[in-house]
Amino acid sequence: MSNGINESLWEFPCEHNFKVMGLSQYPLTEVVIEVIKAHAPDFDESRISEKSSSSGKYVSVTAHVHVKDKQQLEAIYYALDKRDEVYCTL
């Protein structure tokens, strides 16, 4: 999988913010927690926040995760992107 992660710009392990957007009709926070815990079992759920759009149609979830290596980072992004509830990730 090649998603443009330039390893020379990263120093692992590191803290990384995953920003995930989706429709508010889905339990997006729970989806994000489930995906991240599958790849980072020690993820602290208190390090997640949710914000609704002004219209209330969309929600964004930010998760602060301790990432051990590039493979773990890519695996989390890939798993999030595969979920139907996820509109996009940053």
PDB file of N, CA, C and O in Angstrom:
ATOM      1  N   MET A   1       0.859  -1.173   0.000  1.00  0.00           N
ATOM      2  CA  MET A   1       0.000   0.000   0.000  1.00  0.00           C
ATOM      3  C   MET A   1       0.898   1.227   0.000  1.00  0.00           C
ATOM      4  O   MET A   1       1.787   1.351   0.842  1.00  0.00           O
ATOM      5  N   SER A   2       0.671   2.119  -0.929  1.00  0.00           N
ATOM      6  CA  SER A   2       1.444   3.355  -0.985  1.00  0.00           C
ATOM      7  C   SER A   2       0.492   4.532  -0.857  1.00  0.00           C
ATOM      8  O   SER A   2      -0.308   4.795  -1.755  1.00  0.00           O
ATOM      9  N   ASN A   3       0.582   5.238   0.264  1.00  0.00           N
ATOM     10  CA  ASN A   3      -0.328   6.357   0.481  1.00  0.00           C
ATOM     11  C   ASN A   3       0.408   7.674   0.623  1.00  0.00           C
ATOM     12  O   ASN A   3      -0.163   8.654   1.104  1.00  0.00           O
ATOM     13  N   GLY A   4       1.670   7.711   0.211  1.00  0.00           N
ATOM     14  CA  GLY A   4       2.399   8.959   0.217  1.00  0.00           C
ATOM     15  C   GLY A   4       3.034   9.332   1.539  1.00  0.00           C
ATOM     16  O   GLY A   4       3.431  10.486   1.704  1.00  0.00           O
ATOM     17  N   ILE A   5       3.151   8.423   2.486  1.00  0.00           N
ATOM     18  CA  ILE A   5       3.806   8.731   3.753  1.00  0.00           C
ATOM     19  C   ILE A   5       5.311   8.726   3.507  1.00  0.00           C
ATOM     20  O   ILE A   5       5.892   7.694   3.172  1.00  0.00           O
ATOM     21  N   ASN A   6       5.927   9.878   3.674  1.00  0.00           N
ATOM     22  CA  ASN A   6       7.363  10.027   3.490  1.00  0.00           C
ATOM     23  C   ASN A   6       8.049   9.759   4.825  1.00  0.00           C
ATOM     24  O   ASN A   6       7.962  10.565   5.750  1.00  0.00           O
ATOM     25  N   GLU A   7       8.726   8.631   4.914  1.00  0.00           N
ATOM     26  CA  GLU A   7       9.332   8.223   6.188  1.00  0.00           C
ATOM     27  C   GLU A   7      10.377   9.204   6.692  1.00  0.00           C
ATOM     28  O   GLU A   7      10.615   9.281   7.897  1.00  0.00           O
ATOM     29  N   SER A   8      11.005   9.954   5.798  1.00  0.00           N
ATOM     30  CA  SER A   8      12.031  10.894   6.244  1.00  0.00           C
ATOM     31  C   SER A   8      11.439  12.057   7.034  1.00  0.00           C
ATOM     32  O   SER A   8      12.166  12.764   7.731  1.00  0.00           O
ATOM     33  N   LEU A   9      10.132  12.260   6.932  1.00  0.00           N
ATOM     34  CA  LEU A   9       9.463  13.339   7.665  1.00  0.00           C
ATOM     35  C   LEU A   9       8.926  12.882   9.015  1.00  0.00           C
ATOM     36  O   LEU A   9       8.427  13.696   9.792  1.00  0.00           O
ATOM     37  N   TRP A  10       9.024  11.603   9.295  1.00  0.00           N
ATOM     38  CA  TRP A  10       8.458  11.032  10.515  1.00  0.00           C
ATOM     39  C   TRP A  10       9.553  10.490  11.411  1.00  0.00           C
ATOM     40  O   TRP A  10      10.594  10.032  10.938  1.00  0.00           O
ATOM     41  N   GLU A  11       9.309  10.547  12.694  1.00  0.00           N
ATOM     42  CA  GLU A  11      10.190   9.909  13.661  1.00  0.00           C
ATOM     43  C   GLU A  11       9.307   9.063  14.569  1.00  0.00           C
ATOM     44  O   GLU A  11       8.529   9.588  15.366  1.00  0.00           O
ATOM     45  N   PHE A  12       9.440   7.755  14.436  1.00  0.00           N
ATOM     46  CA  PHE A  12       8.623   6.833  15.216  1.00  0.00           C
ATOM     47  C   PHE A  12       9.410   6.326  16.405  1.00  0.00           C
ATOM     48  O   PHE A  12      10.634   6.215  16.334  1.00  0.00           O
ATOM     49  N   PRO A  13       8.730   6.017  17.499  1.00  0.00           N
ATOM     50  CA  PRO A  13       7.302   6.221  17.765  1.00  0.00           C
ATOM     51  C   PRO A  13       6.983   7.711  17.920  1.00  0.00           C
ATOM     52  O   PRO A  13       7.858   8.530  18.201  1.00  0.00           O
ATOM     53  N   CYS A  14       5.689   8.034  17.724  1.00  0.00           N
ATOM     54  CA  CYS A  14       5.258   9.422  17.822  1.00  0.00           C
ATOM     55  C   CYS A  14       3.778   9.496  18.187  1.00  0.00           C
ATOM     56  O   CYS A  14       3.058   8.498  18.150  1.00  0.00           O
ATOM     57  N   GLU A  15       3.349  10.693  18.535  1.00  0.00           N
ATOM     58  CA  GLU A  15       1.930  10.961  18.750  1.00  0.00           C
ATOM     59  C   GLU A  15       1.363  11.449  17.425  1.00  0.00           C
ATOM     60  O   GLU A  15       1.972  12.285  16.758  1.00  0.00           O
ATOM     61  N   HIS A  16       0.202  10.935  17.042  1.00  0.00           N
ATOM     62  CA  HIS A  16      -0.410  11.338  15.771  1.00  0.00           C
ATOM     63  C   HIS A  16      -1.887  11.618  15.991  1.00  0.00           C
ATOM     64  O   HIS A  16      -2.560  10.906  16.735  1.00  0.00           O
ATOM     65  N   ASN A  17      -2.386  12.660  15.336  1.00  0.00           N
ATOM     66  CA  ASN A  17      -3.810  12.989  15.387  1.00  0.00           C
ATOM     67  C   ASN A  17      -4.486  12.442  14.141  1.00  0.00           C
ATOM     68  O   ASN A  17      -4.145  12.822  13.021  1.00  0.00           O
ATOM     69  N   PHE A  18      -5.435  11.559  14.338  1.00  0.00           N
ATOM     70  CA  PHE A  18      -6.265  11.066  13.246  1.00  0.00           C
ATOM     71  C   PHE A  18      -7.536  11.899  13.251  1.00  0.00           C
ATOM     72  O   PHE A  18      -8.221  11.976  14.271  1.00  0.00           O
ATOM     73  N   LYS A  19      -7.859  12.524  12.125  1.00  0.00           N
ATOM     74  CA  LYS A  19      -9.090  13.299  11.992  1.00  0.00           C
ATOM     75  C   LYS A  19      -9.989  12.508  11.047  1.00  0.00           C
ATOM     76  O   LYS A  19      -9.600  12.196   9.921  1.00  0.00           O
ATOM     77  N   VAL A  20     -11.192  12.188  11.512  1.00  0.00           N
ATOM     78  CA  VAL A  20     -12.115  11.342  10.758  1.00  0.00           C
ATOM     79  C   VAL A  20     -13.442  12.070  10.628  1.00  0.00           C
ATOM     80  O   VAL A  20     -13.976  12.562  11.622  1.00  0.00           O
ATOM     81  N   MET A  21     -13.984  12.146   9.417  1.00  0.00           N
ATOM     82  CA  MET A  21     -15.260  12.807   9.182  1.00  0.00           C
ATOM     83  C   MET A  21     -16.297  11.828   8.641  1.00  0.00           C
ATOM     84  O   MET A  21     -15.978  10.877   7.928  1.00  0.00           O
ATOM     85  N   GLY A  22     -17.549  12.095   9.004  1.00  0.00           N
ATOM     86  CA  GLY A  22     -18.643  11.268   8.519  1.00  0.00           C
ATOM     87  C   GLY A  22     -19.978  11.915   8.816  1.00  0.00           C
ATOM     88  O   GLY A  22     -20.041  12.977   9.435  1.00  0.00           O
ATOM     89  N   LEU A  23     -21.041  11.275   8.375  1.00  0.00           N
ATOM     90  CA  LEU A  23     -22.390  11.767   8.646  1.00  0.00           C
ATOM     91  C   LEU A  23     -22.724  11.556  10.116  1.00  0.00           C
ATOM     92  O   LEU A  23     -22.308  10.570  10.725  1.00  0.00           O
ATOM     93  N   SER A  24     -23.471  12.482  10.671  1.00  0.00           N
ATOM     94  CA  SER A  24     -23.792  12.412  12.102  1.00  0.00           C
ATOM     95  C   SER A  24     -24.770  11.288  12.437  1.00  0.00           C
ATOM     96  O   SER A  24     -24.956  10.967  13.611  1.00  0.00           O
ATOM     97  N   GLN A  25     -25.392  10.689  11.432  1.00  0.00           N
ATOM     98  CA  GLN A  25     -26.341   9.599  11.688  1.00  0.00           C
ATOM     99  C   GLN A  25     -25.636   8.328  12.170  1.00  0.00           C
ATOM    100  O   GLN A  25     -26.280   7.417  12.689  1.00  0.00           O
ATOM    101  N   TYR A  26     -24.309   8.271  11.997  1.00  0.00           N
ATOM    102  CA  TYR A  26     -23.550   7.095  12.414  1.00  0.00           C
ATOM    103  C   TYR A  26     -22.858   7.344  13.758  1.00  0.00           C
ATOM    104  O   TYR A  26     -22.534   8.486  14.084  1.00  0.00           O
ATOM    105  N   PRO A  27     -22.635   6.290  14.531  1.00  0.00           N
ATOM    106  CA  PRO A  27     -21.885   6.429  15.797  1.00  0.00           C
ATOM    107  C   PRO A  27     -20.380   6.475  15.500  1.00  0.00           C
ATOM    108  O   PRO A  27     -19.646   5.539  15.818  1.00  0.00           O
ATOM    109  N   LEU A  28     -19.939   7.569  14.890  1.00  0.00           N
ATOM    110  CA  LEU A  28     -18.579   7.649  14.369  1.00  0.00           C
ATOM    111  C   LEU A  28     -17.510   7.506  15.447  1.00  0.00           C
ATOM    112  O   LEU A  28     -16.481   6.872  15.216  1.00  0.00           O
ATOM    113  N   THR A  29     -17.741   8.080  16.604  1.00  0.00           N
ATOM    114  CA  THR A  29     -16.748   7.965  17.675  1.00  0.00           C
ATOM    115  C   THR A  29     -16.516   6.501  18.039  1.00  0.00           C
ATOM    116  O   THR A  29     -15.373   6.080  18.215  1.00  0.00           O
ATOM    117  N   GLU A  30     -17.584   5.732  18.152  1.00  0.00           N
ATOM    118  CA  GLU A  30     -17.452   4.315  18.487  1.00  0.00           C
ATOM    119  C   GLU A  30     -16.718   3.555  17.385  1.00  0.00           C
ATOM    120  O   GLU A  30     -15.918   2.663  17.668  1.00  0.00           O
ATOM    121  N   VAL A  31     -16.993   3.909  16.129  1.00  0.00           N
ATOM    122  CA  VAL A  31     -16.321   3.269  14.997  1.00  0.00           C
ATOM    123  C   VAL A  31     -14.821   3.545  15.056  1.00  0.00           C
ATOM    124  O   VAL A  31     -14.008   2.635  14.889  1.00  0.00           O
ATOM    125  N   VAL A  32     -14.459   4.806  15.294  1.00  0.00           N
ATOM    126  CA  VAL A  32     -13.047   5.189  15.357  1.00  0.00           C
ATOM    127  C   VAL A  32     -12.346   4.456  16.503  1.00  0.00           C
ATOM    128  O   VAL A  32     -11.242   3.941  16.326  1.00  0.00           O
ATOM    129  N   ILE A  33     -12.974   4.409  17.659  1.00  0.00           N
ATOM    130  CA  ILE A  33     -12.389   3.701  18.804  1.00  0.00           C
ATOM    131  C   ILE A  33     -12.178   2.224  18.464  1.00  0.00           C
ATOM    132  O   ILE A  33     -11.114   1.669  18.739  1.00  0.00           O
ATOM    133  N   GLU A  34     -13.179   1.595  17.874  1.00  0.00           N
ATOM    134  CA  GLU A  34     -13.081   0.177  17.513  1.00  0.00           C
ATOM    135  C   GLU A  34     -11.910  -0.078  16.567  1.00  0.00           C
ATOM    136  O   GLU A  34     -11.131  -1.009  16.773  1.00  0.00           O
ATOM    137  N   VAL A  35     -11.790   0.747  15.537  1.00  0.00           N
ATOM    138  CA  VAL A  35     -10.724   0.566  14.548  1.00  0.00           C
ATOM    139  C   VAL A  35      -9.352   0.795  15.177  1.00  0.00           C
ATOM    140  O   VAL A  35      -8.435  -0.004  14.988  1.00  0.00           O
ATOM    141  N   ILE A  36      -9.217   1.885  15.922  1.00  0.00           N
ATOM    142  CA  ILE A  36      -7.914   2.192  16.515  1.00  0.00           C
ATOM    143  C   ILE A  36      -7.505   1.125  17.525  1.00  0.00           C
ATOM    144  O   ILE A  36      -6.349   0.703  17.542  1.00  0.00           O
ATOM    145  N   LYS A  37      -8.434   0.687  18.361  1.00  0.00           N
ATOM    146  CA  LYS A  37      -8.098  -0.336  19.369  1.00  0.00           C
ATOM    147  C   LYS A  37      -7.705  -1.667  18.720  1.00  0.00           C
ATOM    148  O   LYS A  37      -6.945  -2.439  19.305  1.00  0.00           O
ATOM    149  N   ALA A  38      -8.213  -1.934  17.528  1.00  0.00           N
ATOM    150  CA  ALA A  38      -7.826  -3.156  16.823  1.00  0.00           C
ATOM    151  C   ALA A  38      -6.345  -3.126  16.431  1.00  0.00           C
ATOM    152  O   ALA A  38      -5.710  -4.173  16.306  1.00  0.00           O
ATOM    153  N   HIS A  39      -5.802  -1.923  16.238  1.00  0.00           N
ATOM    154  CA  HIS A  39      -4.409  -1.773  15.811  1.00  0.00           C
ATOM    155  C   HIS A  39      -3.502  -1.205  16.897  1.00  0.00           C
ATOM    156  O   HIS A  39      -2.279  -1.332  16.824  1.00  0.00           O
ATOM    157  N   ALA A  40      -4.106  -0.582  17.901  1.00  0.00           N
ATOM    158  CA  ALA A  40      -3.355  -0.010  19.030  1.00  0.00           C
ATOM    159  C   ALA A  40      -4.142  -0.299  20.303  1.00  0.00           C
ATOM    160  O   ALA A  40      -4.826   0.584  20.819  1.00  0.00           O
ATOM    161  N   PRO A  41      -4.053  -1.527  20.818  1.00  0.00           N
ATOM    162  CA  PRO A  41      -4.875  -1.948  21.956  1.00  0.00           C
ATOM    163  C   PRO A  41      -4.746  -1.075  23.200  1.00  0.00           C
ATOM    164  O   PRO A  41      -5.657  -1.040  24.026  1.00  0.00           O
ATOM    165  N   ASP A  42      -3.633  -0.377  23.340  1.00  0.00           N
ATOM    166  CA  ASP A  42      -3.435   0.469  24.515  1.00  0.00           C
ATOM    167  C   ASP A  42      -3.960   1.891  24.319  1.00  0.00           C
ATOM    168  O   ASP A  42      -3.671   2.770  25.131  1.00  0.00           O
ATOM    169  N   PHE A  43      -4.726   2.129  23.254  1.00  0.00           N
ATOM    170  CA  PHE A  43      -5.282   3.459  22.982  1.00  0.00           C
ATOM    171  C   PHE A  43      -6.152   3.926  24.144  1.00  0.00           C
ATOM    172  O   PHE A  43      -7.015   3.189  24.622  1.00  0.00           O
ATOM    173  N   ASP A  44      -5.917   5.147  24.590  1.00  0.00           N
ATOM    174  CA  ASP A  44      -6.653   5.760  25.694  1.00  0.00           C
ATOM    175  C   ASP A  44      -7.867   6.501  25.131  1.00  0.00           C
ATOM    176  O   ASP A  44      -7.715   7.539  24.487  1.00  0.00           O
ATOM    177  N   GLU A  45      -9.060   5.978  25.367  1.00  0.00           N
ATOM    178  CA  GLU A  45     -10.292   6.550  24.821  1.00  0.00           C
ATOM    179  C   GLU A  45     -10.556   7.979  25.280  1.00  0.00           C
ATOM    180  O   GLU A  45     -11.352   8.683  24.658  1.00  0.00           O
ATOM    181  N   SER A  46      -9.916   8.418  26.339  1.00  0.00           N
ATOM    182  CA  SER A  46     -10.102   9.802  26.787  1.00  0.00           C
ATOM    183  C   SER A  46      -9.381  10.782  25.863  1.00  0.00           C
ATOM    184  O   SER A  46      -9.546  11.995  25.993  1.00  0.00           O
ATOM    185  N   ARG A  47      -8.580  10.257  24.929  1.00  0.00           N
ATOM    186  CA  ARG A  47      -7.831  11.112  24.008  1.00  0.00           C
ATOM    187  C   ARG A  47      -8.544  11.243  22.664  1.00  0.00           C
ATOM    188  O   ARG A  47      -7.910  11.322  21.612  1.00  0.00           O
ATOM    189  N   ILE A  48      -9.868  11.265  22.721  1.00  0.00           N
ATOM    190  CA  ILE A  48     -10.680  11.400  21.515  1.00  0.00           C
ATOM    191  C   ILE A  48     -11.692  12.516  21.732  1.00  0.00           C
ATOM    192  O   ILE A  48     -12.224  12.677  22.831  1.00  0.00           O
ATOM    193  N   SER A  49     -11.954  13.282  20.684  1.00  0.00           N
ATOM    194  CA  SER A  49     -12.952  14.350  20.782  1.00  0.00           C
ATOM    195  C   SER A  49     -13.820  14.337  19.531  1.00  0.00           C
ATOM    196  O   SER A  49     -13.418  13.849  18.475  1.00  0.00           O
ATOM    197  N   GLU A  50     -15.015  14.884  19.680  1.00  0.00           N
ATOM    198  CA  GLU A  50     -15.994  14.902  18.591  1.00  0.00           C
ATOM    199  C   GLU A  50     -16.562  16.302  18.457  1.00  0.00           C
ATOM    200  O   GLU A  50     -16.807  16.986  19.451  1.00  0.00           O
ATOM    201  N   LYS A  51     -16.769  16.721  17.210  1.00  0.00           N
ATOM    202  CA  LYS A  51     -17.356  18.032  16.954  1.00  0.00           C
ATOM    203  C   LYS A  51     -18.351  17.911  15.808  1.00  0.00           C
ATOM    204  O   LYS A  51     -18.054  17.304  14.779  1.00  0.00           O
ATOM    205  N   SER A  52     -19.539  18.493  15.992  1.00  0.00           N
ATOM    206  CA  SER A  52     -20.566  18.486  14.951  1.00  0.00           C
ATOM    207  C   SER A  52     -20.423  19.711  14.061  1.00  0.00           C
ATOM    208  O   SER A  52     -19.961  20.764  14.501  1.00  0.00           O
ATOM    209  N   SER A  53     -20.825  19.559  12.802  1.00  0.00           N
ATOM    210  CA  SER A  53     -20.825  20.697  11.884  1.00  0.00           C
ATOM    211  C   SER A  53     -21.924  21.666  12.290  1.00  0.00           C
ATOM    212  O   SER A  53     -22.808  21.312  13.069  1.00  0.00           O
ATOM    213  N   SER A  54     -21.875  22.880  11.771  1.00  0.00           N
ATOM    214  CA  SER A  54     -22.877  23.887  12.136  1.00  0.00           C
ATOM    215  C   SER A  54     -24.283  23.458  11.730  1.00  0.00           C
ATOM    216  O   SER A  54     -25.255  23.829  12.389  1.00  0.00           O
ATOM    217  N   SER A  55     -24.404  22.682  10.657  1.00  0.00           N
ATOM    218  CA  SER A  55     -25.715  22.206  10.216  1.00  0.00           C
ATOM    219  C   SER A  55     -26.160  20.959  10.976  1.00  0.00           C
ATOM    220  O   SER A  55     -27.338  20.602  10.966  1.00  0.00           O
ATOM    221  N   GLY A  56     -25.202  20.299  11.637  1.00  0.00           N
ATOM    222  CA  GLY A  56     -25.517  19.071  12.357  1.00  0.00           C
ATOM    223  C   GLY A  56     -25.526  17.833  11.482  1.00  0.00           C
ATOM    224  O   GLY A  56     -25.772  16.729  11.967  1.00  0.00           O
ATOM    225  N   LYS A  57     -25.256  18.010  10.182  1.00  0.00           N
ATOM    226  CA  LYS A  57     -25.283  16.882   9.258  1.00  0.00           C
ATOM    227  C   LYS A  57     -24.025  16.013   9.364  1.00  0.00           C
ATOM    228  O   LYS A  57     -24.081  14.800   9.160  1.00  0.00           O
ATOM    229  N   TYR A  58     -22.897  16.641   9.683  1.00  0.00           N
ATOM    230  CA  TYR A  58     -21.619  15.935   9.727  1.00  0.00           C
ATOM    231  C   TYR A  58     -21.017  15.996  11.124  1.00  0.00           C
ATOM    232  O   TYR A  58     -21.379  16.839  11.945  1.00  0.00           O
ATOM    233  N   VAL A  59     -20.096  15.088  11.366  1.00  0.00           N
ATOM    234  CA  VAL A  59     -19.358  15.077  12.628  1.00  0.00           C
ATOM    235  C   VAL A  59     -17.892  14.786  12.300  1.00  0.00           C
ATOM    236  O   VAL A  59     -17.581  14.030  11.379  1.00  0.00           O
ATOM    237  N   SER A  60     -17.008  15.403  13.072  1.00  0.00           N
ATOM    238  CA  SER A  60     -15.587  15.081  12.937  1.00  0.00           C
ATOM    239  C   SER A  60     -15.089  14.549  14.274  1.00  0.00           C
ATOM    240  O   SER A  60     -15.458  15.044  15.339  1.00  0.00           O
ATOM    241  N   VAL A  61     -14.259  13.548  14.189  1.00  0.00           N
ATOM    242  CA  VAL A  61     -13.690  12.914  15.374  1.00  0.00           C
ATOM    243  C   VAL A  61     -12.174  13.032  15.265  1.00  0.00           C
ATOM    244  O   VAL A  61     -11.587  12.705  14.234  1.00  0.00           O
ATOM    245  N   THR A  62     -11.557  13.497  16.329  1.00  0.00           N
ATOM    246  CA  THR A  62     -10.101  13.582  16.386  1.00  0.00           C
ATOM    247  C   THR A  62      -9.609  12.637  17.470  1.00  0.00           C
ATOM    248  O   THR A  62     -10.050  12.698  18.618  1.00  0.00           O
ATOM    249  N   ALA A  63      -8.689  11.764  17.088  1.00  0.00           N
ATOM    250  CA  ALA A  63      -8.115  10.809  18.037  1.00  0.00           C
ATOM    251  C   ALA A  63      -6.613  11.030  18.110  1.00  0.00           C
ATOM    252  O   ALA A  63      -5.930  11.040  17.086  1.00  0.00           O
ATOM    253  N   HIS A  64      -6.105  11.205  19.314  1.00  0.00           N
ATOM    254  CA  HIS A  64      -4.674  11.379  19.560  1.00  0.00           C
ATOM    255  C   HIS A  64      -4.114  10.007  19.935  1.00  0.00           C
ATOM    256  O   HIS A  64      -4.449   9.457  20.984  1.00  0.00           O
ATOM    257  N   VAL A  65      -3.261   9.464  19.069  1.00  0.00           N
ATOM    258  CA  VAL A  65      -2.813   8.078  19.212  1.00  0.00           C
ATOM    259  C   VAL A  65      -1.282   8.002  19.245  1.00  0.00           C
ATOM    260  O   VAL A  65      -0.600   8.666  18.464  1.00  0.00           O
ATOM    261  N   HIS A  66      -0.762   7.196  20.148  1.00  0.00           N
ATOM    262  CA  HIS A  66       0.673   6.895  20.166  1.00  0.00           C
ATOM    263  C   HIS A  66       0.915   5.818  19.112  1.00  0.00           C
ATOM    264  O   HIS A  66       0.460   4.684  19.257  1.00  0.00           O
ATOM    265  N   VAL A  67       1.637   6.184  18.043  1.00  0.00           N
ATOM    266  CA  VAL A  67       1.886   5.284  16.918  1.00  0.00           C
ATOM    267  C   VAL A  67       3.325   4.779  17.002  1.00  0.00           C
ATOM    268  O   VAL A  67       4.266   5.559  17.149  1.00  0.00           O
ATOM    269  N   LYS A  68       3.474   3.462  16.906  1.00  0.00           N
ATOM    270  CA  LYS A  68       4.799   2.848  17.083  1.00  0.00           C
ATOM    271  C   LYS A  68       5.653   2.865  15.824  1.00  0.00           C
ATOM    272  O   LYS A  68       6.872   3.019  15.897  1.00  0.00           O
ATOM    273  N   ASP A  69       5.001   2.705  14.648  1.00  0.00           N
ATOM    274  CA  ASP A  69       5.772   2.659  13.405  1.00  0.00           C
ATOM    275  C   ASP A  69       4.873   2.981  12.218  1.00  0.00           C
ATOM    276  O   ASP A  69       3.659   3.127  12.356  1.00  0.00           O
ATOM    277  N   LYS A  70       5.500   3.087  11.048  1.00  0.00           N
ATOM    278  CA  LYS A  70       4.782   3.436   9.820  1.00  0.00           C
ATOM    279  C   LYS A  70       3.700   2.404   9.498  1.00  0.00           C
ATOM    280  O   LYS A  70       2.610   2.760   9.051  1.00  0.00           O
ATOM    281  N   GLN A  71       4.002   1.140   9.725  1.00  0.00           N
ATOM    282  CA  GLN A  71       3.040   0.084   9.409  1.00  0.00           C
ATOM    283  C   GLN A  71       1.765   0.237  10.241  1.00  0.00           C
ATOM    284  O   GLN A  71       0.661   0.051   9.729  1.00  0.00           O
ATOM    285  N   GLN A  72       1.917   0.573  11.509  1.00  0.00           N
ATOM    286  CA  GLN A  72       0.751   0.770  12.367  1.00  0.00           C
ATOM    287  C   GLN A  72      -0.053   1.983  11.908  1.00  0.00           C
ATOM    288  O   GLN A  72      -1.282   1.931  11.867  1.00  0.00           O
ATOM    289  N   LEU A  73       0.625   3.063  11.567  1.00  0.00           N
ATOM    290  CA  LEU A  73      -0.035   4.271  11.075  1.00  0.00           C
ATOM    291  C   LEU A  73      -0.841   3.971   9.817  1.00  0.00           C
ATOM    292  O   LEU A  73      -2.013   4.337   9.720  1.00  0.00           O
ATOM    293  N   GLU A  74      -0.211   3.306   8.858  1.00  0.00           N
ATOM    294  CA  GLU A  74      -0.885   2.966   7.607  1.00  0.00           C
ATOM    295  C   GLU A  74      -2.045   2.006   7.834  1.00  0.00           C
ATOM    296  O   GLU A  74      -3.088   2.139   7.194  1.00  0.00           O
ATOM    297  N   ALA A  75      -1.879   1.047   8.731  1.00  0.00           N
ATOM    298  CA  ALA A  75      -2.941   0.075   9.005  1.00  0.00           C
ATOM    299  C   ALA A  75      -4.181   0.756   9.575  1.00  0.00           C
ATOM    300  O   ALA A  75      -5.305   0.401   9.219  1.00  0.00           O
ATOM    301  N   ILE A  76      -3.982   1.729  10.453  1.00  0.00           N
ATOM    302  CA  ILE A  76      -5.125   2.453  11.029  1.00  0.00           C
ATOM    303  C   ILE A  76      -5.832   3.255   9.949  1.00  0.00           C
ATOM    304  O   ILE A  76      -7.058   3.203   9.846  1.00  0.00           O
ATOM    305  N   TYR A  77      -5.076   4.001   9.136  1.00  0.00           N
ATOM    306  CA  TYR A  77      -5.698   4.771   8.054  1.00  0.00           C
ATOM    307  C   TYR A  77      -6.445   3.856   7.086  1.00  0.00           C
ATOM    308  O   TYR A  77      -7.567   4.164   6.683  1.00  0.00           O
ATOM    309  N   TYR A  78      -5.836   2.744   6.716  1.00  0.00           N
ATOM    310  CA  TYR A  78      -6.460   1.814   5.782  1.00  0.00           C
ATOM    311  C   TYR A  78      -7.764   1.260   6.355  1.00  0.00           C
ATOM    312  O   TYR A  78      -8.775   1.204   5.656  1.00  0.00           O
ATOM    313  N   ALA A  79      -7.743   0.853   7.615  1.00  0.00           N
ATOM    314  CA  ALA A  79      -8.941   0.292   8.250  1.00  0.00           C
ATOM    315  C   ALA A  79     -10.045   1.340   8.376  1.00  0.00           C
ATOM    316  O   ALA A  79     -11.220   1.025   8.184  1.00  0.00           O
ATOM    317  N   LEU A  80      -9.681   2.578   8.696  1.00  0.00           N
ATOM    318  CA  LEU A  80     -10.685   3.649   8.775  1.00  0.00           C
ATOM    319  C   LEU A  80     -11.301   3.908   7.405  1.00  0.00           C
ATOM    320  O   LEU A  80     -12.517   4.050   7.281  1.00  0.00           O
ATOM    321  N   ASP A  81     -10.453   3.970   6.372  1.00  0.00           N
ATOM    322  CA  ASP A  81     -10.944   4.241   5.018  1.00  0.00           C
ATOM    323  C   ASP A  81     -11.880   3.154   4.503  1.00  0.00           C
ATOM    324  O   ASP A  81     -12.735   3.429   3.662  1.00  0.00           O
ATOM    325  N   LYS A  82     -11.734   1.928   4.991  1.00  0.00           N
ATOM    326  CA  LYS A  82     -12.589   0.823   4.554  1.00  0.00           C
ATOM    327  C   LYS A  82     -13.992   0.878   5.162  1.00  0.00           C
ATOM    328  O   LYS A  82     -14.907   0.236   4.647  1.00  0.00           O
ATOM    329  N   ARG A  83     -14.174   1.622   6.230  1.00  0.00           N
ATOM    330  CA  ARG A  83     -15.462   1.661   6.926  1.00  0.00           C
ATOM    331  C   ARG A  83     -16.456   2.539   6.167  1.00  0.00           C
ATOM    332  O   ARG A  83     -16.123   3.648   5.747  1.00  0.00           O
ATOM    333  N   ASP A  84     -17.680   2.032   5.997  1.00  0.00           N
ATOM    334  CA  ASP A  84     -18.732   2.774   5.298  1.00  0.00           C
ATOM    335  C   ASP A  84     -19.124   4.050   6.031  1.00  0.00           C
ATOM    336  O   ASP A  84     -19.547   5.018   5.399  1.00  0.00           O
ATOM    337  N   GLU A  85     -18.989   4.066   7.353  1.00  0.00           N
ATOM    338  CA  GLU A  85     -19.390   5.228   8.143  1.00  0.00           C
ATOM    339  C   GLU A  85     -18.437   6.410   7.976  1.00  0.00           C
ATOM    340  O   GLU A  85     -18.781   7.546   8.301  1.00  0.00           O
ATOM    341  N   VAL A  86     -17.242   6.133   7.470  1.00  0.00           N
ATOM    342  CA  VAL A  86     -16.208   7.163   7.344  1.00  0.00           C
ATOM    343  C   VAL A  86     -16.287   7.814   5.969  1.00  0.00           C
ATOM    344  O   VAL A  86     -16.201   7.143   4.940  1.00  0.00           O
ATOM    345  N   TYR A  87     -16.454   9.141   5.974  1.00  0.00           N
ATOM    346  CA  TYR A  87     -16.493   9.908   4.724  1.00  0.00           C
ATOM    347  C   TYR A  87     -15.077  10.205   4.247  1.00  0.00           C
ATOM    348  O   TYR A  87     -14.766  10.019   3.070  1.00  0.00           O
ATOM    349  N   CYS A  88     -14.218  10.666   5.154  1.00  0.00           N
ATOM    350  CA  CYS A  88     -12.820  10.909   4.814  1.00  0.00           C
ATOM    351  C   CYS A  88     -11.968  10.956   6.073  1.00  0.00           C
ATOM    352  O   CYS A  88     -12.473  11.118   7.184  1.00  0.00           O
ATOM    353  N   THR A  89     -10.660  10.811   5.871  1.00  0.00           N
ATOM    354  CA  THR A  89      -9.702  10.880   6.977  1.00  0.00           C
ATOM    355  C   THR A  89      -8.595  11.857   6.612  1.00  0.00           C
ATOM    356  O   THR A  89      -8.258  12.040   5.442  1.00  0.00           O
ATOM    357  N   LEU A  90      -8.048  12.471   7.632  1.00  0.00           N
ATOM    358  CA  LEU A  90      -6.892  13.365   7.448  1.00  0.00           C
ATOM    359  C   LEU A  90      -5.807  12.927   8.400  1.00  0.00           C
ATOM    360  O   LEU A  90      -4.733  13.528   8.430  1.00  0.00           O
TER     361      LEU A  90
END
